[in-house]
Amino acid sequence: RSFVQSSLASVQPTTPVQPTTSVQPAASVQPTAPIQSAVPVQPAAPVQPTAPVQPAAPSDLTPSPIHGSTPE
């Protein structure tokens, strides 16, 4: 009976080795996702050029100070 207990102990340590293999396939799936997200980042840059059009609005504020000098 003592021999059966010792044999079971050696069989258990072998099972934990299997879970480690499943970790490898998961790593290869991650690198593929980051590649797709990098593409959409480029189209976002062209949207910035539209900002320079805003500076034209400040020019409207210049005529307002002129009216303030007339009452003086």
Secondary structure, DSSP 4 states (H G I P E B T S, - for coil): -HHHHHHHHHHGGGTTHHHHHHHHHHHHHHHHHHHHHHHHHHHHGGGGGGGGGGGGGGGGGTHHHHHHHS--
